[in-house]
Amino acid sequence: MKERPDFRRTGRTLQIGEVIKGTLERLGLERKVQEYSVWLFWQKAAGEKIARHARPQQIIAGKLLIGVDSSAWMNELHLIKKKLIRKINQETGKNIVKDIHFKLQRIGNER
């Protein structure tokens, strides 16, 4: 765990973003927050049409699990998997997604 600087002694005022970032780092949660940012960027990275048929379900160690509503869409997404990985990582600004796995499942209309 990183040792945090004592800002009380320096008199330096901290922005809330600095405090949150430092706290996440100390707790070892920064990577998880970055991984789950994929949900925020999914529709933009995948496109609206794909996002209607496929949604992120889970991410573990850079492996993103996407739920897909039909085998036809699953096949299509397999064909563009590398492109999706590149677009997601561009949108998040980090090299978060290393691989994508697709799983057939019902996708609700909730957003």
Beta strands, then each sheet from edge to edge (+ up, - down):
strand 1: 54-60
strand 2: 63-68
strand 3: 99-104
sheet 1: 1+ 2- 3-
end
